[in-house]
Amino acid sequence: MKFFEHFSEQHALRISLLYPLCLMSGIAVYLELDHEPSWRFVIFCSIGVVFVLKVSVLFGKHFINLLLFFALWFLAGVTVIKARTSIVSAPKIEYNIGPVTVEGELVQIENGAKGNRLRIRVGAISNLPKRDTPEFVRVTQKFETNLWPGRSVSCYVFLSPPPKPLIAGDYNFNRQAFFEKLGGVGFVLGRCKPINTSSVEERDLIARIAIRVDAIRRSISVYIHDLLGHVSGGMATAMITGERSFLSLEDQDTLRSVGLAHLLAISGLHMGLAAGVFFALFRFIIPWFEFAALRIPAQKLSALAAIIGSSTYLFLSGASVATQRAYIMAMVALIAVLIDRPAFSVRSLAVAMVVVICIQPETVVSPGFQMSFAATAALIALYENWPIQKSNNLVGRFWGWLIAVFGTSVTASIATAPFAAFHFGRIAPLSILSNLVVMPIISLWAAPSAAFAMILTPFGWQEPMLHSFGVSLEVVLKISRFFQEHSPDGNLASFQVPTFILLIASGLLIILLKKYYKIIGAFCLILALASVYWQRNPIIYVDKDLIIYAKEASHWIRILPENMKKSGLVPLKLKDEMLEEPIFLKNNVPVNVSNDDYRIEVTEHKCGVYPEEEAPFFLRVHASKEEICLPISTSYIQKGISVTKRRENFYIKYFPSQNRPWN
């Protein structure tokens, strides 16, 4: 025990980061449970841990006390997310309905590949009781809308429930929609029409401000896009107002494939650059005003100016979840400057994480949350161990800055790569190089141009700076296309959850542990990388609608029952490798899918140990030494299955039914 006490004393400051991580773990476990835990169970567990902790404190067991504190933070995470679930619970569409008339208030407009996506705060839906009416719906309108947020509208629509994951481990849009109070999705017949009266209840002050801000953002986005044109205007609106829909899908894919997609999400990079530019600008200006420079430290005045500028940028960008995260982290750093504390430290990161988690706990399972805090933690660890040597000459400062940019790009790319591989099944092989080339352009050209345009807007002098901003983004897009042309394939097999957890644990150990203790993290990293090689991903999925997804060589094939209509919905995790046209089972003709070491056959002929089983068709999988046969019927499949091949054996996994508020 003395070793553990000595160890915890050595790492006392860094252990503070483990508390929000335990908070996150409690939330993540709650969100992935198959059944809803009761309040009685959560409270009973919390009381039990507190009682044991009290006894342990009396006996002076420091290490056990620490473990019990971690357990309390874990249970606090469960409590926070369960409370959040109860607060946001709202009615939703339970089945496909339509055409129906939806009346409400237009709160958000996005441009999509199939038209405008309109988010409506619902007042009434025809033939639907008030108690069953969702708070928000999102519908796609094929034609361009001339309406603005805040307008009362009437739309003739088809609505359906938010789609659930088709296979295990796929993106859970249904759960995200629940926490956004989005109770239905669909499409508009014709156009939404403005109306003079609305059945929407009177909004509170915050809702009115949010609607007004969205209207301002929309007008700014349209203005910037029209001013700069299609090439750079789309990216400019994404970086200033957070409106990505003006950027073409080709350009989005280009930036994503070379590791520059983070430029499109207003997060840590943008907020950090905004705060940094405002801080540096006022740090340069304040010494020119003697009365202020002699009375108040210029550093604190600059931090205050950066707080005001960052707050303005927060509202201008729409205050998305990623932007709120970045804003809170920036505020923690700037307030630390005001109260003479280290601006960037593990404790500052821990405080920011706790604040963000308590505001929107459901985001801890999102890739944006995980990648932003992973990159921040890695950068803090880097600069804590970086021997910073200030140079008095311009050349020395330039080389120091260039080395810092290189170190930041390498560290952030490595820290976020496991999350990209786990969530998206792909990495950007040239991410480090592309960021190394592009980030100086963003830092020295694009960000200052955007900041000056913002400052000069009240005087009507913003256009030259916006044009400069647009030219810088055209250069960024050209560089991105060049790297995309020369980039190797970055698609990977998705990580399994145990491998992902081991990778994250190894990264945390390397970041948090000191000196030779980091060897433990390096050992875990070797195990994690080895497990990537050993892991085996499923070769077959069958969803609850009896659609079969079979792996053939480097792509996936959809096999549908004969009487089923073709659907455009495919599992997000398989989308990039899915053949566009499905295969239909018909006329008693078997469907065969072949690979080097196994063969899949879908047939109507009974087989295996189910001779009496009544099923529309059967799935046979052959290998050199084993064969399995499964009846594809609703009674057998229920919520879906997956088949994995390990060596010469097949393993079948059944998806459990979930009884959660969002299902």
C-alpha positions in Angstrom: 0.0 0.0 0.0 2.9 2.4 0.6 3.8 2.1 -3.0 0.3 3.1 -4.1 0.4 6.0 -1.6 3.7 7.2 -3.0 2.5 6.7 -6.5 -0.7 8.8 -6.0 1.3 11.6 -4.3 3.6 11.7 -7.3 0.7 12.0 -9.7 -1.7 14.0 -7.5 -2.2 16.8 -10.1 -2.7 14.4 -13.0 -5.1 12.1 -11.2 -7.6 15.0 -11.3 -8.2 14.1 -14.9 -9.4 10.6 -14.0 -12.4 12.1 -12.2 -14.1 13.4 -15.3 -13.1 10.2 -17.1 -14.9 8.2 -14.5 -17.9 10.6 -15.0 -17.7 9.9 -18.7 -17.5 6.2 -18.1 -20.7 6.2 -16.1 -22.5 8.1 -18.8 -21.2 5.8 -21.6 -22.2 2.6 -19.7 -25.7 4.0 -19.1 -26.2 4.9 -22.7 -25.1 1.4 -23.9 -27.2 -0.6 -21.4 -30.0 -2.8 -22.8 -32.5 -1.9 -20.1 -33.2 1.4 -18.2 -31.8 1.3 -14.6 -34.2 2.5 -11.9 -33.6 5.6 -9.8 -33.9 3.3 -6.7 -31.0 1.2 -8.0 -28.7 4.2 -8.7 -29.4 5.8 -5.3 -28.9 2.5 -3.5 -25.5 2.0 -5.1 -24.4 5.6 -4.4 -25.4 5.3 -0.7 -23.5 2.0 -0.5 -20.3 3.5 -2.0 -20.5 6.5 0.4 -20.9 4.2 3.4 -17.9 2.0 2.4 -15.9 5.2 1.7 -16.7 6.5 5.2 -15.5 3.2 6.8 -12.4 3.2 4.6 -11.5 6.8 5.6 -11.7 5.8 9.3 -9.1 3.0 8.7 -6.9 5.3 6.6 -6.8 3.2 3.5 -5.6 5.8 1.0 -5.6 3.6 -2.1 -9.0 2.1 -1.4 -10.3 5.6 -0.8 -9.1 6.7 -4.2 -10.9 3.7 -5.9 -14.1 4.5 -4.0 -13.9 8.2 -5.1 -13.6 6.9 -8.7 -16.7 4.8 -8.1 -18.6 7.8 -6.8 -17.7 9.8 -9.9 -18.8 6.9 -12.1 -22.2 6.8 -10.3 -22.4 10.6 -10.6 -22.1 10.2 -14.3 -25.0 7.7 -14.3 -27.1 10.1 -12.2 -26.3 13.1 -14.5 -27.3 11.3 -17.7 -30.4 9.7 -16.2 -31.5 13.1 -15.0 -30.9 14.5 -18.4 -32.9 11.7 -20.0 -35.8 12.5 -17.8 -35.6 16.2 -18.6 -35.5 15.9 -22.4 -38.1 13.2 -22.7 -40.7 14.3 -25.2 -43.3 12.6 -27.5 -42.2 11.2 -30.9 -43.8 9.8 -34.0 -44.3 6.0 -33.4 -45.1 5.0 -37.0 -45.1 6.3 -40.5 -47.8 8.9 -41.0 -48.9 11.1 -43.9 -49.5 13.1 -45.8 -50.3 15.4 -42.8 -50.2 19.1 -42.3 -47.5 20.4 -39.8 -47.8 23.9 -38.4 -45.1 25.5 -36.4 -42.2 27.8 -36.3 -39.2 27.4 -38.6 -36.1 27.4 -36.3 -33.3 26.2 -38.6 -32.5 25.8 -42.3 -29.7 23.6 -43.7 -28.8 23.0 -47.3 -28.5 19.3 -48.1 -27.8 17.0 -51.1 -31.5 16.5 -51.6 -32.7 20.0 -50.8 -33.3 22.2 -47.8 -33.5 20.5 -44.4 -36.0 22.4 -42.3 -36.2 22.0 -38.5 -39.6 23.0 -37.2 -40.8 23.7 -33.7 -44.2 22.0 -33.9 -47.4 23.6 -32.9 -49.8 21.0 -34.3 -50.0 18.0 -36.6 -53.3 17.2 -38.3 -55.1 14.1 -36.9 -52.5 13.8 -34.1 -53.5 14.5 -30.5 -51.6 17.3 -28.7 -50.2 14.8 -26.1 -48.6 12.8 -28.9 -47.2 15.8 -30.9 -43.4 16.0 -30.9 -41.6 19.2 -30.0 -39.5 19.3 -33.1 -39.5 17.6 -36.5 -37.0 17.8 -39.4 -38.2 17.6 -43.0 -36.5 17.8 -46.3 -37.9 20.2 -49.0 -36.7 19.5 -52.5 -37.0 23.1 -53.6 -35.0 26.1 -52.3 -36.8 27.9 -49.5 -37.2 31.7 -49.3 -38.2 31.5 -45.7 -36.1 32.6 -42.7 -35.8 31.2 -39.1 -38.5 32.6 -36.9 -41.3 32.4 -39.5 -44.5 30.5 -38.8 -45.0 27.9 -41.5 -47.4 25.2 -42.7 -46.0 22.1 -44.5 -47.7 19.2 -46.1 -45.4 16.3 -45.2 -44.8 12.6 -44.7 -43.3 11.8 -41.3 -41.7 8.7 -39.8 -39.9 8.0 -36.5 -36.1 8.8 -36.3 -34.3 5.8 -37.8 -32.8 3.2 -35.4 -29.4 1.6 -36.0 -29.8 -1.1 -38.6 -27.0 -3.3 -37.2 -25.1 -3.5 -33.9 -22.5 -0.8 -33.4 -23.9 1.5 -36.1 -24.6 5.2 -35.6 -27.5 5.7 -33.2 -29.4 8.6 -34.8 -32.5 7.6 -32.8 -30.7 8.3 -29.5 -29.3 11.6 -30.7 -32.7 12.7 -31.9 -34.2 11.9 -28.5 -31.8 14.2 -26.7 -32.5 16.9 -29.3 -36.2 16.4 -28.8 -36.5 15.6 -32.5 -39.6 13.5 -32.6 -39.9 12.9 -36.4 -38.2 13.1 -39.8 -39.7 13.2 -43.3 -40.1 15.1 -46.5 -42.3 17.9 -47.8 -44.8 17.6 -50.6 -44.2 20.8 -52.6 -43.1 23.8 -50.4 -43.7 25.0 -46.9 -45.9 28.1 -46.9 -45.7 31.1 -44.5 -48.7 31.6 -42.3 -49.7 34.6 -40.2 -50.9 32.8 -37.2 -49.2 29.9 -35.4 -50.3 27.2 -33.0 -46.9 27.2 -31.3 -47.0 28.3 -27.7 -45.3 31.5 -26.6 -41.5 31.1 -26.5 -39.4 32.1 -23.6 -36.7 34.7 -23.8 -33.8 32.2 -24.5 -35.8 30.6 -27.3 -36.6 34.0 -28.9 -32.9 34.9 -28.8 -31.9 31.6 -30.3 -34.3 32.0 -33.2 -33.1 35.5 -33.8 -29.4 34.4 -33.8 -30.2 31.6 -36.3 -31.8 34.2 -38.6 -28.8 36.4 -38.4 -26.5 33.4 -39.0 -28.5 32.5 -42.1 -28.3 36.0 -43.5 -24.5 36.2 -42.8 -24.0 32.7 -44.5 -25.9 33.8 -47.6 -24.0 37.1 -47.8 -20.6 35.4 -47.5 -21.4 32.7 -50.0 -22.7 35.2 -52.5 -19.7 37.5 -52.0 -17.0 34.9 -52.3 -18.6 32.5 -54.7 -19.1 28.8 -54.8 -15.4 27.8 -54.6 -14.4 29.4 -51.3 -17.8 30.7 -50.1 -18.9 27.3 -48.8 -15.8 26.7 -46.7 -15.9 30.3 -45.5 -19.5 30.0 -44.2 -18.6 26.7 -42.5 -15.7 28.3 -40.6 -17.5 31.5 -39.7 -21.1 30.6 -39.1 -20.8 26.8 -38.8 -23.1 26.4 -41.8 -21.6 23.5 -43.8 -24.4 23.0 -46.2 -23.0 25.6 -48.7 -19.9 23.5 -49.1 -20.0 20.9 -51.8 -19.9 17.2 -50.9 -16.8 16.8 -53.0 -14.9 19.4 -51.1 -16.1 17.9 -47.8 -14.8 14.5 -48.8 -11.5 16.0 -50.0 -10.9 17.7 -46.7 -11.9 14.6 -44.8 -9.6 12.3 -46.8 -6.5 14.3 -46.0 -7.3 14.9 -42.3 -8.5 18.5 -42.6 -12.2 17.9 -41.8 -11.6 19.6 -38.4 -11.5 22.9 -40.2 -15.2 22.6 -40.9 -16.3 22.0 -37.3 -16.1 25.1 -35.2 -14.3 23.6 -32.3 -11.0 23.9 -30.5 -8.9 25.0 -33.5 -11.3 27.9 -34.5 -12.0 29.0 -30.9 -8.4 28.8 -30.0 -7.4 30.8 -33.1 -10.1 33.4 -32.5 -9.2 33.8 -28.8 -5.5 33.9 -29.8 -5.9 36.5 -32.5 -8.0 38.8 -30.3 -5.5 38.3 -27.4 -2.5 39.1 -29.6 -4.2 42.0 -31.3 -5.1 43.8 -28.1 -1.8 42.8 -26.5 -0.2 44.8 -29.4 -2.7 47.8 -29.2 -2.9 48.3 -25.4 0.7 49.6 -24.9 -0.2 52.5 -27.2 -2.8 53.8 -24.6 -0.7 54.9 -21.7 -3.5 55.5 -19.2 -4.6 51.8 -19.5 -1.1 50.3 -19.9 0.2 51.8 -16.6 -2.8 50.9 -14.5 -3.9 47.4 -15.6 -1.7 44.6 -16.8 -1.9 44.4 -20.6 -2.1 40.6 -20.4 -5.4 40.7 -18.3 -7.0 43.4 -20.6 -6.1 41.2 -23.6 -7.6 38.2 -21.9 -10.8 40.2 -21.3 -10.9 41.3 -24.9 -10.4 37.7 -26.0 -13.3 36.6 -23.8 -15.6 39.2 -25.4 -14.4 38.3 -29.0 -14.8 34.5 -28.3 -18.3 35.0 -26.9 -19.3 36.9 -30.0 -17.9 34.1 -32.2 -19.8 31.5 -30.1 -23.2 33.1 -30.9 -22.2 33.9 -34.5 -21.3 30.3 -35.1 -24.6 28.9 -33.8 -23.2 27.5 -30.5 -23.1 23.9 -31.6 -22.1 21.2 -29.1 -18.5 21.2 -30.4 -18.3 25.0 -30.3 -19.6 25.0 -26.7 -16.9 22.5 -25.7 -14.2 24.7 -27.3 -15.6 27.9 -25.8 -15.7 26.4 -22.3 -12.1 25.3 -22.6 -11.1 28.7 -23.9 -12.9 30.4 -21.1 -11.2 28.2 -18.5 -7.8 29.2 -20.0 -8.6 32.9 -20.3 -10.1 33.1 -16.8 -6.9 31.4 -15.5 -4.9 34.3 -17.0 -7.2 36.8 -15.2 -6.6 35.1 -11.8 -2.9 34.4 -12.4 -3.2 30.7 -12.8 -1.6 28.4 -15.5 -3.8 28.8 -18.6 -3.3 25.3 -19.9 -2.9 22.4 -17.5 -4.4 19.0 -16.8 -6.6 20.6 -14.1 -7.9 23.2 -16.5 -8.8 20.4 -18.9 -10.5 18.4 -16.1 -12.6 21.5 -15.1 -13.6 22.1 -18.7 -14.6 18.4 -19.2 -16.8 18.4 -16.1 -18.6 21.6 -17.2 -19.3 20.3 -20.7 -20.3 16.8 -19.4 -22.8 18.3 -17.0 -24.3 20.6 -19.6 -24.7 17.9 -22.4 -23.7 14.5 -21.0 -25.0 12.6 -24.0 -22.2 13.9 -26.1 -19.5 11.9 -24.4 -20.1 9.0 -26.8 -19.8 11.3 -29.9 -16.5 11.3 -31.9 -16.3 15.1 -31.8 -16.2 15.2 -28.0 -13.7 12.4 -27.7 -11.4 13.6 -30.4 -11.3 17.2 -29.2 -10.5 16.4 -25.6 -8.0 13.6 -26.6 -6.1 16.2 -28.8 -6.2 18.8 -26.0 -4.9 16.3 -23.4 -2.1 15.2 -25.7 -1.1 18.8 -26.5 -1.0 19.7 -22.8 1.2 16.7 -22.1 3.4 17.7 -25.0 4.0 21.3 -24.0 4.4 20.4 -20.3 7.4 18.3 -21.3 8.6 20.6 -24.1 11.7 22.7 -23.1 10.5 26.1 -24.3 13.4 28.4 -25.2 12.5 31.9 -26.1 14.6 33.6 -28.7 15.3 37.3 -29.0 15.8 37.4 -32.8 13.1 37.1 -35.4 14.6 34.0 -37.2 14.8 32.1 -33.9 11.2 32.9 -33.1 10.1 31.8 -36.6 11.9 28.5 -36.3 10.5 28.0 -32.8 7.0 28.6 -34.1 7.5 26.3 -37.1 8.7 23.5 -34.7 5.7 24.1 -32.5 3.3 23.8 -35.5 5.0 20.5 -36.5 4.8 19.2 -33.0 1.1 20.2 -32.7 0.2 18.6 -36.0 1.9 15.3 -35.2 0.6 15.1 -31.7 -3.1 16.0 -32.6 -3.1 13.6 -35.5 -1.8 10.7 -33.5 -4.1 11.4 -30.6 -7.2 11.5 -32.8 -6.4 8.6 -35.1 -7.8 5.8 -32.9 -11.1 7.6 -32.6 -11.3 8.2 -36.4 -10.6 4.5 -37.0 -13.1 3.3 -34.4 -16.0 5.6 -35.3 -15.5 6.0 -39.1 -13.4 3.0 -40.1 -10.9 5.2 -41.8 -7.8 7.3 -41.2 -6.1 10.0 -43.2 -2.6 8.7 -44.1 -1.3 12.1 -45.0 -3.0 13.9 -42.1 0.3 15.0 -40.5 1.8 16.4 -43.7 -1.4 18.2 -44.8 -1.8 19.8 -41.5 1.8 20.9 -41.4 1.4 22.6 -44.8 -2.1 24.1 -44.2 -2.0 25.2 -40.6 0.4 28.1 -41.2 -1.9 29.4 -43.9 -4.9 29.2 -41.5 -3.0 30.7 -38.6 -1.1 33.5 -40.4 -3.5 34.3 -43.2 -7.1 33.0 -42.9 -7.7 33.5 -39.1 -6.4 37.1 -39.0 -8.4 38.0 -42.1 -11.6 36.6 -40.6 -10.9 38.4 -37.3 -10.3 41.7 -39.0 -13.4 41.3 -41.1 -15.4 40.8 -37.9 -13.9 43.9 -36.3 -14.4 46.0 -39.4 -18.0 44.9 -40.1 -19.7 47.6 -37.9 -18.0 50.2 -40.2 -18.9 48.5 -43.4 -15.2 47.8 -44.3 -15.3 44.0 -44.1 -15.3 43.1 -47.8 -11.5 43.4 -48.5 -10.7 41.2 -45.5 -13.4 38.7 -46.5 -11.9 38.5 -50.0 -8.5 37.8 -48.4 -10.1 35.1 -46.3 -11.7 33.6 -49.4 -8.4 33.5 -51.3 -6.6 31.8 -48.4 -9.3 29.1 -48.4 -9.0 28.6 -52.1 -5.3 27.9 -51.5 -6.2 25.4 -48.7 -8.7 23.6 -51.1 -6.1 23.4 -53.8 -3.5 21.9 -51.4 -6.1 19.5 -50.1 -6.9 18.2 -53.6 -3.2 17.7 -54.3 -2.8 15.6 -51.2 -6.0 13.7 -52.0 -4.6 12.7 -55.4 -1.4 11.3 -53.8 -2.9 9.8 -50.7 -3.0 6.0 -50.2 -6.3 4.3 -49.2 -7.2 5.1 -45.6 -10.1 2.7 -45.1 -9.6 0.3 -42.2 -11.6 -2.5 -40.6 -13.5 -1.1 -37.7 -11.9 -1.5 -34.2 -13.7 -3.8 -31.8 -14.7 -2.2 -28.5 -12.0 -4.0 -26.3 -9.3 -2.9 -28.8 -10.5 0.7 -28.7 -10.6 0.8 -24.9 -7.1 -0.7 -24.7 -5.8 2.0 -27.1 -7.5 4.8 -25.1 -6.1 3.4 -21.8 -2.6 3.2 -23.3 -2.8 6.8 -24.5 -4.0 7.9 -21.1 -1.2 6.1 -19.3 1.4 7.7 -21.5 -0.1 11.2 -21.0 -0.8 10.9 -17.2 2.2 8.9 -15.9 5.6 10.4 -15.2 9.1 9.2 -16.0 9.6 5.5 -16.2 6.0 4.8 -15.4 5.2 5.6 -19.0 6.6 2.2 -19.9 3.3 0.7 -18.6 1.4 2.8 -21.2 3.9 1.8 -24.0 3.3 -1.9 -23.1 -0.5 -1.4 -23.3 -0.1 0.3 -26.6 1.9 -2.7 -28.0 -0.9 -5.0 -26.8 -3.6 -2.8 -28.4 -1.8 -2.7 -31.7 -1.3 -6.4 -31.6 -5.0 -6.9 -30.9 -5.8 -4.9 -34.0 -4.1 -7.6 -36.0 -5.8 -10.4 -34.1 -9.3 -9.0 -34.1 -11.9 -10.5 -36.5 -14.8 -8.4 -37.7 -18.2 -9.9 -38.8 -18.6 -11.2 -42.3 -22.5 -11.2 -42.1 -25.1 -9.1 -40.5 -28.9 -9.8 -40.6 -31.1 -7.0 -39.3 -34.6 -7.2 -37.8 -36.2 -6.7 -41.2 -34.4 -9.8 -42.5 -32.0 -7.9 -44.7 -28.7 -9.7 -45.1 -25.4 -7.8 -45.4 -22.7 -10.1 -46.7 -19.0 -9.4 -47.0 -17.5 -10.2 -50.4 -13.8 -9.3 -51.0 -13.5 -5.6 -50.4 -17.2 -4.7 -50.5 -20.6 -5.5 -48.9 -23.7 -6.8 -50.6 -27.3 -6.3 -49.5 -29.6 -9.2 -50.0 -33.3 -8.4 -49.7 -36.5 -10.5 -49.6 -38.4 -10.5 -52.8 -41.4 -8.6 -51.6 -39.4 -5.9 -49.9 -39.2 -2.4 -51.3 -35.7 -1.0 -52.1 -34.6 1.3 -49.3 -31.9 3.9 -49.5 -31.0 3.3 -45.8 -27.8 1.3 -45.3 -25.7 0.9 -42.1 -23.4 3.9 -41.8 -20.4 1.8 -40.8 -20.8 -0.2 -44.1 -21.9 2.7 -46.4 -18.5 3.4 -48.0 -18.0 -0.3 -49.0 -21.7 -1.1 -49.9 -22.6 -1.9 -53.5 -25.3 0.6 -54.6 -27.7 -2.0 -56.1 -29.1 -4.7 -53.7 -29.8 -8.3 -54.7 -33.4 -9.6 -54.4 -34.3 -13.2 -53.5 -36.7 -14.5 -56.1 -37.9 -17.5 -58.1 -36.2 -20.0 -55.8 -32.8 -18.9 -57.2 -30.1 -19.1 -54.5 -27.7 -16.1 -54.0 -24.0 -16.9 -53.6 -21.3 -14.7 -52.2 -17.8 -16.1 -52.4 -14.5 -15.2 -50.7 -11.1 -16.9 -50.5 -11.8 -18.8 -47.2 -15.6 -19.0 -47.0 -18.8 -19.1 -49.1 -22.2 -17.7 -48.3 -25.4 -19.0 -49.8 -28.9 -17.7 -49.3 -31.6 -20.3 -50.3 -35.2 -21.3 -49.7 -34.1 -24.9 -49.2 -34.2 -26.1 -45.5 -30.9 -27.1 -44.1 -28.9 -27.8 -40.9 -30.6 -28.6 -37.6 -33.8 -26.7 -38.5 -35.7 -29.2 -40.8 -39.0 -28.2 -39.2 -38.4 -24.5 -39.0 -40.7 -22.4 -41.1 -38.6 -19.6 -42.6 -38.8 -17.6 -45.8 -35.2 -18.6 -46.6 -32.0 -20.0 -45.0 -28.5 -18.7 -44.7 -25.7 -21.2 -45.2 -22.0 -20.4 -44.6 -19.3 -22.8 -45.6 -15.6 -22.9 -44.8 -13.1 -25.7 -45.4 -13.9 -27.5 -42.1 -17.2 -26.1 -40.9 -20.7 -25.2 -42.1 -23.5 -23.4 -40.4 -27.1 -22.9 -41.5 -29.5 -20.3 -40.0 -33.2 -19.8 -40.6 -33.9 -16.2 -41.6 -37.2 -15.6 -39.9 -38.6 -13.0 -37.5 -39.0 -15.6 -34.8 -35.3 -16.6 -35.0 -33.6 -13.4 -35.9 -35.7 -11.0 -33.7 -33.4 -8.0 -33.2 -30.6 -9.1 -35.6 -27.5 -11.2 -35.6 -23.9 -11.1 -36.8 -21.6 -13.9 -37.9 -17.8 -13.7 -37.4 -15.2 -16.2 -38.7 -12.2 -16.9 -36.6 -9.8 -19.4 -38.2 -12.0 -22.2 -39.2 -14.9 -21.6 -36.8 -18.0 -19.4 -37.1 -19.4 -17.4 -34.1 -23.0 -16.2 -34.0 -23.9 -13.1 -31.9 -27.5 -12.2 -31.3 -28.4 -8.5 -30.8 -30.2 -8.0 -27.5 -33.5 -6.2 -27.5 -33.2 -2.8 -25.8 -35.9 -1.2 -23.6 -34.7 2.4 -23.5 -36.6 5.7 -23.6 -35.3 6.5 -27.1 -36.4 3.1 -28.6 
